[in-house]
């Protein structure tokens, strides 16, 4: 039975948000983790683009569809706080990362950080990446029982530490990787307390490991003039000389390192899966890469890898690395004739939007051609395809992510062919960021 989210003043022209609480205690949490697209579709058909439910210990207002994405992401009038939305989930683990800052402070931090992602710096990152990718994938065919998720996650973490920090991880590699995994998974913990062995406790421990690691390296990076991201953040400044504090640098490094390898890992895993299921596309992309006639691509090659670009966009549609984006209202908000009271937790869902038949013909089908210049189905609405968010908080590393995915997939296509058994369907683990639930085992053949 539908229940109103809150009372609306008698003299108001606005309506109360419809919805329901779901199950006792857990609300809709487990259902949304298990099958978010179908659950949200049912809610969308029952209530429309805005409704409320109980999830993750909160009364949450779900705003669905491209119009809702645009309204929230553009945030005209500073209605929504990123910090107050994300902080509940990941604030303890990614304290004051760029995604958790608001308004003028966010603009100031982003302006400094942008220097680490301009065209010339990206060229340098790509130049460093190529040989490391070649070495990193060299022995994949020797791995018994090869699982894509493990291999790609290790590769992207190695690349992130080299490109962002300027060196390879030594014996601490495993503990750093574990720390990143634990901090990410802690965000959707059902028990949000420091209980030994629980997700939340592991996340807190992981944060301490990462802080200690980056603080240890900070003095050397302050003194260096290297071109890695860590050094760039240490020396970046505004026109009037403002720089990041030590705490700022550590906070941003932890967040950026997580974002740089986790989101690329998800996208590459998705690509591996769909290219295994669609070998004709795998061969098409391989021919495109072979035509470049080079192992390590250069910056100018990125635009020429059109097929990989379309396949990557389709992978990001089919599996948005950040499935939902929470905010909190800082004042009363009106949307579609409904009142969202000040202090409300709201969320938008790229994951659901990307499967909406209203925007995407045959949304469950892997069809990179939908992003071709002739079709451009993503142009049906500017906020129908939003894997990188939008507005002032649009992902600062989106060009780095595109570059890294293309550079890795290019070399993998040249070196390997891969497949999965007929009828295989990859389970997606949505208890945190979406990853292959079984690690994605594939048969890998060296060319």
C-alpha positions as a LaTeX table, in Angstrom:
\begin{tabular}{lrrr}
\hline
Residue & $x$ (\AA) & $y$ (\AA) & $z$ (\AA) \\
\hline
Unk1 & 0.00 & 0.00 & 0.00 \\
Unk2 & 1.37 & 3.42 & $-0.98$ \\
Unk3 & 2.30 & 5.80 & 1.84 \\
Unk4 & 3.24 & 9.49 & 1.55 \\
Unk5 & 6.88 & 10.39 & 2.19 \\
Unk6 & 5.91 & 13.40 & 4.29 \\
Unk7 & 3.02 & 15.77 & 4.86 \\
Unk8 & 2.60 & 18.73 & 2.55 \\
Unk9 & 1.33 & 22.08 & 3.89 \\
Unk10 & $-2.40$ & 22.49 & 3.29 \\
Unk11 & $-1.94$ & 25.65 & 1.22 \\
Unk12 & 0.75 & 24.12 & $-1.02$ \\
Unk13 & 0.19 & 23.32 & $-4.69$ \\
Unk14 & 2.70 & 20.46 & $-4.41$ \\
Unk15 & 2.01 & 16.76 & $-3.84$ \\
Unk16 & 3.49 & 14.34 & $-1.31$ \\
Unk17 & 5.95 & 11.78 & $-2.71$ \\
Unk18 & 4.35 & 8.32 & $-2.98$ \\
Unk19 & 6.10 & 5.10 & $-2.02$ \\
Unk20 & 6.39 & 2.34 & 0.53 \\
Unk21 & 8.86 & 1.17 & 3.14 \\
Unk22 & 9.41 & $-2.38$ & 1.91 \\
Unk23 & 10.35 & $-5.17$ & 4.31 \\
Unk24 & 10.78 & $-4.57$ & 8.05 \\
Unk25 & 14.30 & $-3.40$ & 9.06 \\
Unk26 & 16.04 & $-3.96$ & 5.69 \\
Unk27 & 13.38 & $-2.26$ & 3.54 \\
Unk28 & 14.24 & $-2.65$ & $-0.15$ \\
Unk29 & 18.01 & $-3.01$ & 0.42 \\
Unk30 & 18.39 & $-6.69$ & $-0.49$ \\
Unk31 & 15.98 & $-6.49$ & $-3.44$ \\
Unk32 & 17.82 & $-3.50$ & $-4.90$ \\
Unk33 & 21.17 & $-5.27$ & $-4.53$ \\
Unk34 & 19.87 & $-8.44$ & $-6.18$ \\
Unk35 & 17.86 & $-7.08$ & $-9.11$ \\
Unk36 & 17.92 & $-3.28$ & $-9.30$ \\
Unk37 & 16.67 & $-2.90$ & $-12.88$ \\
Unk38 & 13.50 & $-4.95$ & $-12.45$ \\
Unk39 & 12.78 & $-3.55$ & $-8.98$ \\
Unk40 & 13.14 & 0.03 & $-10.23$ \\
Unk41 & 11.10 & $-0.70$ & $-13.35$ \\
Unk42 & 8.21 & $-1.90$ & $-11.18$ \\
Unk43 & 8.48 & 1.19 & $-8.99$ \\
Unk44 & 8.69 & 3.46 & $-12.04$ \\
Unk45 & 5.57 & 1.90 & $-13.54$ \\
Unk46 & 3.72 & 2.06 & $-10.21$ \\
Unk47 & 4.75 & 5.49 & $-8.93$ \\
Unk48 & 6.38 & 7.34 & $-11.83$ \\
Unk49 & 9.79 & 9.06 & $-11.83$ \\
Unk50 & 9.82 & 9.83 & $-8.10$ \\
Unk51 & 9.01 & 7.63 & $-5.11$ \\
Unk52 & 10.40 & 6.82 & $-1.68$ \\
Unk53 & 11.39 & 3.64 & 0.09 \\
Unk54 & 13.59 & 2.41 & 2.91 \\
Unk55 & 17.08 & 1.21 & 1.93 \\
Unk56 & 20.51 & 1.01 & 3.58 \\
Unk57 & 19.04 & 2.24 & 6.85 \\
Unk58 & 17.58 & 5.39 & 5.28 \\
Unk59 & 14.30 & 6.76 & 4.01 \\
Unk60 & 15.42 & 7.35 & 0.44 \\
Unk61 & 13.72 & 9.25 & $-2.38$ \\
Unk62 & 14.40 & 7.57 & $-5.74$ \\
Unk63 & 14.39 & 9.90 & $-8.75$ \\
Unk64 & 14.41 & 7.93 & $-11.99$ \\
Unk65 & 14.96 & 8.72 & $-15.65$ \\
Unk66 & 16.91 & 11.20 & $-17.75$ \\
Unk67 & 14.89 & 14.24 & $-16.64$ \\
Unk68 & 15.60 & 13.42 & $-12.99$ \\
Unk69 & 19.30 & 12.88 & $-13.78$ \\
Unk70 & 19.48 & 16.29 & $-15.42$ \\
Unk71 & 17.61 & 18.04 & $-12.62$ \\
Unk72 & 19.86 & 16.62 & $-9.91$ \\
Unk73 & 23.20 & 16.71 & $-11.73$ \\
Unk74 & 22.85 & 20.28 & $-12.99$ \\
Unk75 & 21.80 & 21.28 & $-9.46$ \\
Unk76 & 20.66 & 24.76 & $-10.39$ \\
Unk77 & 20.21 & 26.83 & $-7.26$ \\
Unk78 & 22.50 & 24.53 & $-5.21$ \\
Unk79 & 19.58 & 22.37 & $-4.04$ \\
Unk80 & 21.55 & 19.17 & $-3.43$ \\
Unk81 & 24.67 & 18.39 & $-1.41$ \\
Unk82 & 27.05 & 15.75 & $-2.76$ \\
Unk83 & 28.86 & 15.55 & 0.56 \\
Unk84 & 25.75 & 14.98 & 2.66 \\
Unk85 & 24.63 & 12.25 & 0.27 \\
Unk86 & 27.89 & 10.34 & $-0.22$ \\
Unk87 & 29.23 & 10.88 & 3.30 \\
Unk88 & 26.72 & 8.45 & 4.80 \\
Unk89 & 28.00 & 5.67 & 2.53 \\
Unk90 & 31.72 & 6.30 & 1.98 \\
Unk91 & 32.70 & 9.36 & 4.02 \\
Unk92 & 34.57 & 7.26 & 6.60 \\
Unk93 & 36.66 & 5.67 & 3.88 \\
Unk94 & 37.08 & 8.37 & 1.21 \\
Unk95 & 37.03 & 11.44 & 3.44 \\
Unk96 & 37.01 & 14.69 & 1.46 \\
Unk97 & 37.59 & 13.08 & $-1.91$ \\
Unk98 & 36.67 & 15.37 & $-4.80$ \\
Unk99 & 33.26 & 13.70 & $-5.18$ \\
Unk100 & 32.42 & 14.49 & $-1.55$ \\
Unk101 & 33.01 & 18.24 & $-1.75$ \\
Unk102 & 30.33 & 20.86 & $-2.42$ \\
Unk103 & 29.77 & 24.19 & $-4.16$ \\
Unk104 & 32.61 & 26.78 & $-3.98$ \\
Unk105 & 35.00 & 24.45 & $-2.15$ \\
Unk106 & 34.46 & 21.78 & $-4.78$ \\
Unk107 & 35.13 & 24.28 & $-7.59$ \\
Unk108 & 38.35 & 25.41 & $-5.90$ \\
Unk109 & 39.67 & 21.86 & $-5.44$ \\
Unk110 & 38.61 & 20.84 & $-8.94$ \\
Unk111 & 40.38 & 23.84 & $-10.48$ \\
Unk112 & 43.67 & 22.80 & $-8.90$ \\
Unk113 & 43.17 & 19.11 & $-9.65$ \\
Unk114 & 42.35 & 19.76 & $-13.30$ \\
Unk115 & 46.05 & 20.38 & $-13.88$ \\
Unk116 & 46.63 & 16.66 & $-13.33$ \\
Unk117 & 44.24 & 15.77 & $-16.19$ \\
Unk118 & 44.98 & 18.26 & $-18.96$ \\
Unk119 & 45.89 & 17.09 & $-22.48$ \\
Unk120 & 49.67 & 17.27 & $-22.12$ \\
Unk121 & 49.66 & 15.45 & $-18.79$ \\
Unk122 & 47.35 & 12.74 & $-20.19$ \\
Unk123 & 49.80 & 12.22 & $-23.06$ \\
Unk124 & 52.52 & 11.60 & $-20.50$ \\
Unk125 & 50.35 & 9.12 & $-18.62$ \\
Unk126 & 49.62 & 7.17 & $-21.82$ \\
Unk127 & 53.31 & 7.08 & $-22.74$ \\
Unk128 & 54.10 & 5.57 & $-19.33$ \\
Unk129 & 51.21 & 3.11 & $-19.56$ \\
Unk130 & 52.02 & 1.32 & $-22.81$ \\
Unk131 & 55.10 & $-0.69$ & $-21.81$ \\
Unk132 & 53.56 & $-1.54$ & $-18.41$ \\
Unk133 & 50.46 & $-2.93$ & $-20.10$ \\
Unk134 & 52.67 & $-5.03$ & $-22.39$ \\
Unk135 & 54.52 & $-6.49$ & $-19.41$ \\
Unk136 & 51.36 & $-6.85$ & $-17.32$ \\
Unk137 & 49.48 & $-9.02$ & $-19.82$ \\
Unk138 & 52.51 & $-10.97$ & $-21.09$ \\
Unk139 & 51.90 & $-14.11$ & $-19.03$ \\
Unk140 & 48.11 & $-14.13$ & $-18.77$ \\
Unk141 & 47.92 & $-17.27$ & $-20.92$ \\
Unk142 & 50.08 & $-19.11$ & $-18.39$ \\
Unk143 & 47.60 & $-18.54$ & $-15.57$ \\
Unk144 & 45.63 & $-21.73$ & $-14.87$ \\
Unk145 & 41.89 & $-21.15$ & $-14.54$ \\
Unk146 & 42.17 & $-17.55$ & $-15.77$ \\
Unk147 & 39.63 & $-15.13$ & $-14.26$ \\
Unk148 & 39.29 & $-11.71$ & $-15.86$ \\
Unk149 & 38.39 & $-9.74$ & $-12.73$ \\
Unk150 & 41.51 & $-10.69$ & $-10.75$ \\
Unk151 & 43.86 & $-10.16$ & $-13.68$ \\
Unk152 & 42.41 & $-6.84$ & $-14.79$ \\
Unk153 & 42.14 & $-5.46$ & $-11.25$ \\
Unk154 & 45.80 & $-6.25$ & $-10.60$ \\
Unk155 & 46.80 & $-4.66$ & $-13.91$ \\
Unk156 & 44.82 & $-1.45$ & $-13.38$ \\
Unk157 & 46.13 & $-1.10$ & $-9.82$ \\
Unk158 & 49.70 & $-1.54$ & $-11.07$ \\
Unk159 & 49.08 & 1.07 & $-13.77$ \\
Unk160 & 47.50 & 3.49 & $-11.30$ \\
Unk161 & 50.44 & 3.23 & $-8.90$ \\
Unk162 & 52.94 & 3.79 & $-11.69$ \\
Unk163 & 51.07 & 6.60 & $-13.48$ \\
Unk164 & 49.76 & 8.28 & $-10.34$ \\
Unk165 & 52.70 & 7.62 & $-8.00$ \\
Unk166 & 55.69 & 7.13 & $-10.28$ \\
Unk167 & 56.78 & 3.65 & $-9.22$ \\
Unk168 & 55.74 & 0.05 & $-8.92$ \\
Unk169 & 54.34 & $-1.34$ & $-5.71$ \\
Unk170 & 56.60 & $-3.78$ & $-3.91$ \\
Unk171 & 55.67 & $-6.24$ & $-1.16$ \\
Unk172 & 52.85 & $-3.91$ & $-0.04$ \\
Unk173 & 50.90 & $-4.45$ & $-3.29$ \\
Unk174 & 48.57 & $-7.08$ & $-1.85$ \\
Unk175 & 47.76 & $-5.09$ & 1.29 \\
Unk176 & 47.08 & $-1.92$ & $-0.75$ \\
Unk177 & 44.80 & $-3.81$ & $-3.16$ \\
Unk178 & 42.94 & $-5.41$ & $-0.25$ \\
Unk179 & 42.58 & $-2.02$ & 1.42 \\
Unk180 & 40.98 & $-0.53$ & $-1.70$ \\
Unk181 & 38.60 & $-3.49$ & $-2.05$ \\
Unk182 & 37.58 & $-3.27$ & 1.62 \\
Unk183 & 37.00 & 0.51 & 1.59 \\
Unk184 & 34.78 & 0.28 & $-1.50$ \\
Unk185 & 32.74 & $-2.67$ & $-0.22$ \\
Unk186 & 32.19 & $-1.05$ & 3.18 \\
Unk187 & 29.94 & 1.63 & 1.70 \\
Unk188 & 26.96 & $-0.71$ & 1.38 \\
Unk189 & 27.47 & $-2.57$ & 4.66 \\
Unk190 & 24.20 & $-3.49$ & 6.34 \\
Unk191 & 25.83 & $-3.33$ & 9.79 \\
Unk192 & 27.37 & 0.14 & 9.85 \\
Unk193 & 29.44 & $-0.25$ & 13.01 \\
Unk194 & 33.01 & $-1.23$ & 13.85 \\
Unk195 & 32.16 & $-4.89$ & 14.50 \\
Unk196 & 35.26 & $-7.12$ & 14.13 \\
Unk197 & 35.20 & $-9.05$ & 10.86 \\
Unk198 & 32.38 & $-6.97$ & 9.39 \\
Unk199 & 32.52 & $-4.92$ & 6.19 \\
Unk200 & 32.48 & $-1.61$ & 8.03 \\
Unk201 & 35.40 & $-2.63$ & 10.27 \\
Unk202 & 37.41 & $-3.87$ & 7.30 \\
Unk203 & 36.75 & $-0.57$ & 5.52 \\
Unk204 & 38.01 & 1.46 & 8.49 \\
Unk205 & 41.14 & $-0.69$ & 8.68 \\
Unk206 & 41.66 & $-0.30$ & 4.94 \\
Unk207 & 41.44 & 3.49 & 5.21 \\
Unk208 & 44.18 & 3.47 & 7.87 \\
Unk209 & 46.40 & 1.35 & 5.64 \\
Unk210 & 45.95 & 3.75 & 2.71 \\
Unk211 & 46.51 & 6.88 & 4.81 \\
Unk212 & 49.71 & 5.47 & 6.28 \\
Unk213 & 50.95 & 4.47 & 2.84 \\
Unk214 & 50.39 & 7.88 & 1.19 \\
Unk215 & 51.62 & 9.92 & 4.17 \\
Unk216 & 54.86 & 7.95 & 4.15 \\
Unk217 & 55.44 & 8.94 & 0.52 \\
Unk218 & 54.35 & 12.58 & 0.86 \\
Unk219 & 57.67 & 14.27 & 1.81 \\
Unk220 & 59.48 & 12.75 & $-1.16$ \\
Unk221 & 56.73 & 13.83 & $-3.53$ \\
Unk222 & 56.74 & 17.39 & $-2.13$ \\
Unk223 & 60.47 & 17.52 & $-2.87$ \\
Unk224 & 60.29 & 15.94 & $-6.34$ \\
Unk225 & 59.56 & 17.47 & $-9.73$ \\
Unk226 & 58.26 & 14.25 & $-11.28$ \\
Unk227 & 55.32 & 14.06 & $-13.70$ \\
Unk228 & 53.18 & 11.50 & $-11.84$ \\
Unk229 & 49.82 & 12.60 & $-10.42$ \\
Unk230 & 51.00 & 12.48 & $-6.80$ \\
Unk231 & 53.77 & 14.97 & $-7.58$ \\
Unk232 & 51.47 & 17.13 & $-9.71$ \\
Unk233 & 48.96 & 17.41 & $-6.82$ \\
Unk234 & 51.77 & 18.31 & $-4.43$ \\
Unk235 & 52.83 & 21.24 & $-6.61$ \\
Unk236 & 49.62 & 22.34 & $-8.34$ \\
Unk237 & 48.40 & 25.81 & $-7.40$ \\
Unk238 & 45.90 & 28.48 & $-8.38$ \\
Unk239 & 46.87 & 31.77 & $-10.00$ \\
Unk240 & 47.06 & 33.37 & $-6.55$ \\
Unk241 & 49.34 & 30.66 & $-5.16$ \\
Unk242 & 46.93 & 28.45 & $-3.20$ \\
Unk243 & 48.05 & 24.81 & $-2.95$ \\
Unk244 & 46.67 & 21.62 & $-1.47$ \\
Unk245 & 47.53 & 20.86 & 2.16 \\
Unk246 & 49.10 & 17.51 & 3.05 \\
Unk247 & 45.68 & 16.27 & 4.16 \\
Unk248 & 44.14 & 17.41 & 0.86 \\
Unk249 & 46.77 & 15.54 & $-1.16$ \\
Unk250 & 46.34 & 12.32 & 0.85 \\
Unk251 & 42.53 & 12.48 & 0.63 \\
Unk252 & 42.56 & 13.12 & $-3.11$ \\
Unk253 & 45.14 & 10.41 & $-3.81$ \\
Unk254 & 43.12 & 7.78 & $-1.96$ \\
Unk255 & 39.95 & 8.70 & $-3.82$ \\
Unk256 & 41.55 & 9.06 & $-7.26$ \\
Unk257 & 43.50 & 5.82 & $-6.97$ \\
Unk258 & 40.29 & 4.00 & $-6.08$ \\
Unk259 & 38.33 & 5.63 & $-8.89$ \\
Unk260 & 41.08 & 5.15 & $-11.48$ \\
Unk261 & 41.44 & 1.42 & $-11.12$ \\
Unk262 & 38.01 & 0.31 & $-9.85$ \\
Unk263 & 35.89 & 1.91 & $-12.57$ \\
Unk264 & 38.29 & 0.82 & $-15.34$ \\
Unk265 & 38.30 & $-2.71$ & $-13.93$ \\
Unk266 & 34.49 & $-2.84$ & $-14.08$ \\
Unk267 & 34.39 & $-1.49$ & $-17.64$ \\
Unk268 & 37.09 & $-3.84$ & $-18.89$ \\
Unk269 & 35.46 & $-6.85$ & $-17.23$ \\
Unk270 & 32.17 & $-5.94$ & $-18.90$ \\
Unk271 & 33.94 & $-5.59$ & $-22.25$ \\
Unk272 & 35.65 & $-8.96$ & $-21.85$ \\
Unk273 & 32.31 & $-10.60$ & $-21.17$ \\
Unk274 & 30.37 & $-9.10$ & $-24.06$ \\
Unk275 & 33.21 & $-9.50$ & $-26.54$ \\
Unk276 & 33.42 & $-13.18$ & $-25.53$ \\
Unk277 & 29.66 & $-13.51$ & $-26.09$ \\
Unk278 & 29.86 & $-11.59$ & $-29.38$ \\
Unk279 & 32.98 & $-12.91$ & $-31.17$ \\
Unk280 & 32.12 & $-11.02$ & $-34.36$ \\
Unk281 & 32.61 & $-7.76$ & $-32.47$ \\
Unk282 & 35.81 & $-9.09$ & $-30.91$ \\
Unk283 & 37.21 & $-9.81$ & $-34.39$ \\
Unk284 & 36.07 & $-6.41$ & $-35.71$ \\
Unk285 & 37.89 & $-4.61$ & $-32.91$ \\
Unk286 & 40.96 & $-6.80$ & $-33.32$ \\
Unk287 & 41.24 & $-5.83$ & $-36.98$ \\
Unk288 & 40.88 & $-2.18$ & $-36.01$ \\
Unk289 & 43.76 & $-2.51$ & $-33.55$ \\
Unk290 & 45.91 & $-4.49$ & $-35.99$ \\
Unk291 & 45.46 & $-1.67$ & $-38.50$ \\
Unk292 & 47.27 & 0.69 & $-36.15$ \\
Unk293 & 50.36 & $-1.52$ & $-36.61$ \\
Unk294 & 51.80 & $-0.76$ & $-33.17$ \\
Unk295 & 51.76 & $-2.46$ & $-29.78$ \\
Unk296 & 51.53 & 0.71 & $-27.68$ \\
Unk297 & 49.07 & 3.30 & $-28.93$ \\
Unk298 & 49.82 & 7.02 & $-28.84$ \\
Unk299 & 47.47 & 9.83 & $-27.90$ \\
Unk300 & 46.60 & 10.55 & $-31.53$ \\
Unk301 & 45.46 & 6.93 & $-31.99$ \\
Unk302 & 42.68 & 7.23 & $-29.40$ \\
Unk303 & 40.19 & 8.93 & $-31.74$ \\
Unk304 & 40.97 & 6.41 & $-34.50$ \\
Unk305 & 39.92 & 3.43 & $-32.38$ \\
Unk306 & 36.27 & 4.14 & $-33.13$ \\
Unk307 & 35.04 & 0.58 & $-32.70$ \\
Unk308 & 36.66 & 0.21 & $-29.29$ \\
Unk309 & 35.19 & 3.59 & $-28.37$ \\
Unk310 & 31.66 & 2.44 & $-29.27$ \\
Unk311 & 32.10 & $-0.89$ & $-27.47$ \\
Unk312 & 33.39 & 0.89 & $-24.38$ \\
Unk313 & 30.38 & 3.21 & $-24.33$ \\
Unk314 & 28.05 & 0.23 & $-24.67$ \\
Unk315 & 29.85 & $-1.54$ & $-21.80$ \\
Unk316 & 29.43 & 1.57 & $-19.66$ \\
Unk317 & 25.74 & 1.59 & $-20.55$ \\
Unk318 & 25.21 & $-2.08$ & $-19.73$ \\
Unk319 & 27.12 & $-1.86$ & $-16.47$ \\
Unk320 & 27.43 & 1.67 & $-15.08$ \\
Unk321 & 30.44 & 1.49 & $-12.70$ \\
Unk322 & 28.68 & 3.81 & $-10.22$ \\
Unk323 & 25.13 & 2.38 & $-10.22$ \\
Unk324 & 23.50 & 5.11 & $-8.14$ \\
Unk325 & 24.43 & 8.61 & $-6.99$ \\
Unk326 & 23.12 & 9.85 & $-3.64$ \\
Unk327 & 22.53 & 13.47 & $-2.65$ \\
Unk328 & 20.83 & 15.26 & 0.22 \\
Unk329 & 18.58 & 18.29 & $-0.16$ \\
Unk330 & 19.81 & 21.46 & 1.54 \\
Unk331 & 16.46 & 23.23 & 1.06 \\
Unk332 & 12.91 & 22.30 & 0.06 \\
Unk333 & 12.90 & 21.12 & $-3.55$ \\
Unk334 & 10.10 & 20.95 & $-6.12$ \\
Unk335 & 10.32 & 18.26 & $-8.81$ \\
Unk336 & 7.51 & 17.28 & $-11.19$ \\
Unk337 & 4.93 & 18.82 & $-8.87$ \\
Unk338 & 6.20 & 16.94 & $-5.79$ \\
Unk339 & 7.72 & 18.39 & $-2.62$ \\
Unk340 & 11.08 & 16.95 & $-1.55$ \\
Unk341 & 11.61 & 18.39 & 1.95 \\
Unk342 & 14.91 & 19.86 & 3.11 \\
Unk343 & 17.20 & 17.20 & 4.58 \\
Unk344 & 15.90 & 14.36 & 2.38 \\
Unk345 & 18.25 & 11.69 & 1.08 \\
Unk346 & 17.68 & 11.27 & $-2.66$ \\
Unk347 & 19.36 & 9.10 & $-5.26$ \\
Unk348 & 19.47 & 8.91 & $-9.04$ \\
Unk349 & 20.36 & 5.70 & $-10.88$ \\
Unk350 & 22.48 & 5.64 & $-14.04$ \\
Unk351 & 22.24 & 1.83 & $-13.86$ \\
Unk352 & 18.46 & 1.91 & $-14.26$ \\
Unk353 & 18.39 & 4.80 & $-16.75$ \\
Unk354 & 20.70 & 2.85 & $-19.07$ \\
Unk355 & 18.15 & 0.02 & $-19.29$ \\
Unk356 & 15.05 & 2.15 & $-19.82$ \\
Unk357 & 13.19 & 1.19 & $-22.98$ \\
Unk358 & 11.99 & 4.78 & $-23.19$ \\
Unk359 & 15.52 & 5.71 & $-24.36$ \\
Unk360 & 17.20 & 2.51 & $-25.52$ \\
Unk361 & 15.74 & 0.08 & $-28.11$ \\
Unk362 & 16.41 & $-3.51$ & $-26.97$ \\
Unk363 & 18.21 & $-2.29$ & $-23.84$ \\
Unk364 & 19.48 & $-5.75$ & $-22.81$ \\
Unk365 & 21.25 & $-6.29$ & $-26.13$ \\
Unk366 & 25.00 & $-5.61$ & $-26.59$ \\
Unk367 & 24.92 & $-3.27$ & $-29.57$ \\
Unk368 & 27.91 & $-0.88$ & $-29.81$ \\
Unk369 & 26.51 & 0.41 & $-33.11$ \\
Unk370 & 23.92 & 2.39 & $-31.14$ \\
Unk371 & 26.76 & 4.85 & $-30.45$ \\
Unk372 & 27.80 & 5.16 & $-34.11$ \\
Unk373 & 27.54 & 8.57 & $-35.77$ \\
Unk374 & 24.66 & 7.29 & $-37.91$ \\
Unk375 & 22.56 & 6.24 & $-34.89$ \\
Unk376 & 23.77 & 8.05 & $-31.75$ \\
Unk377 & 20.95 & 6.66 & $-29.59$ \\
Unk378 & 22.59 & 8.38 & $-26.61$ \\
Unk379 & 21.50 & 11.71 & $-28.08$ \\
Unk380 & 17.83 & 10.98 & $-27.37$ \\
Unk381 & 18.38 & 12.96 & $-24.15$ \\
Unk382 & 21.59 & 14.60 & $-22.86$ \\
Unk383 & 21.22 & 12.73 & $-19.55$ \\
Unk384 & 20.15 & 9.29 & $-20.84$ \\
Unk385 & 23.79 & 8.04 & $-20.85$ \\
Unk386 & 25.49 & 9.19 & $-17.67$ \\
Unk387 & 28.19 & 6.73 & $-16.54$ \\
Unk388 & 30.43 & 9.68 & $-15.64$ \\
Unk389 & 27.71 & 11.78 & $-14.05$ \\
Unk390 & 27.15 & 15.33 & $-15.24$ \\
Unk391 & 27.14 & 18.98 & $-14.28$ \\
Unk392 & 29.76 & 20.42 & $-11.94$ \\
Unk393 & 30.54 & 16.97 & $-10.54$ \\
Unk394 & 31.07 & 15.21 & $-13.86$ \\
Unk395 & 33.92 & 12.75 & $-13.40$ \\
Unk396 & 37.21 & 14.64 & $-13.58$ \\
Unk397 & 39.02 & 11.52 & $-14.77$ \\
Unk398 & 36.70 & 10.50 & $-17.60$ \\
Unk399 & 39.30 & 11.12 & $-20.33$ \\
Unk400 & 41.91 & 9.22 & $-18.33$ \\
Unk401 & 39.45 & 6.31 & $-17.97$ \\
Unk402 & 38.70 & 6.25 & $-21.70$ \\
Unk403 & 42.40 & 6.38 & $-22.50$ \\
Unk404 & 43.30 & 3.57 & $-20.09$ \\
Unk405 & 40.52 & 1.25 & $-21.26$ \\
Unk406 & 41.41 & 1.77 & $-24.92$ \\
Unk407 & 45.14 & 1.28 & $-24.28$ \\
Unk408 & 44.59 & $-1.98$ & $-22.40$ \\
Unk409 & 41.94 & $-3.47$ & $-24.70$ \\
Unk410 & 44.06 & $-2.60$ & $-27.76$ \\
Unk411 & 46.99 & $-4.66$ & $-26.50$ \\
Unk412 & 44.81 & $-7.53$ & $-25.26$ \\
Unk413 & 43.13 & $-7.79$ & $-28.68$ \\
Unk414 & 46.52 & $-7.98$ & $-30.38$ \\
Unk415 & 47.80 & $-10.70$ & $-28.07$ \\
Unk416 & 44.79 & $-12.85$ & $-27.16$ \\
Unk417 & 41.49 & $-14.29$ & $-28.29$ \\
Unk418 & 39.04 & $-15.28$ & $-25.54$ \\
Unk419 & 35.71 & $-17.06$ & $-25.20$ \\
Unk420 & 33.14 & $-18.36$ & $-22.73$ \\
Unk421 & 31.04 & $-21.56$ & $-22.97$ \\
Unk422 & 27.82 & $-21.40$ & $-24.96$ \\
Unk423 & 24.96 & $-20.37$ & $-22.72$ \\
Unk424 & 27.21 & $-18.83$ & $-20.07$ \\
Unk425 & 25.71 & $-15.76$ & $-18.36$ \\
Unk426 & 27.95 & $-13.64$ & $-16.16$ \\
Unk427 & 26.46 & $-13.05$ & $-12.69$ \\
Unk428 & 26.84 & $-9.46$ & $-11.53$ \\
Unk429 & 27.61 & $-8.86$ & $-7.85$ \\
Unk430 & 25.84 & $-5.62$ & $-6.92$ \\
Unk431 & 26.54 & $-5.65$ & $-3.18$ \\
Unk432 & 28.98 & $-2.80$ & $-3.83$ \\
Unk433 & 30.22 & $-1.55$ & $-7.19$ \\
Unk434 & 29.08 & $-4.02$ & $-9.91$ \\
Unk435 & 31.67 & $-6.74$ & $-10.61$ \\
Unk436 & 31.51 & $-10.27$ & $-12.06$ \\
Unk437 & 30.13 & $-12.42$ & $-9.26$ \\
Unk438 & 32.22 & $-15.41$ & $-10.34$ \\
Unk439 & 35.32 & $-13.43$ & $-11.34$ \\
Unk440 & 34.48 & $-14.07$ & $-15.04$ \\
Unk441 & 36.38 & $-17.24$ & $-16.05$ \\
Unk442 & 37.30 & $-17.23$ & $-19.75$ \\
Unk443 & 39.25 & $-19.45$ & $-22.09$ \\
Unk444 & 42.26 & $-17.42$ & $-23.19$ \\
Unk445 & 44.13 & $-18.23$ & $-26.41$ \\
Unk446 & 47.45 & $-16.59$ & $-27.28$ \\
Unk447 & 47.60 & $-15.37$ & $-30.89$ \\
\hline
\end{tabular}
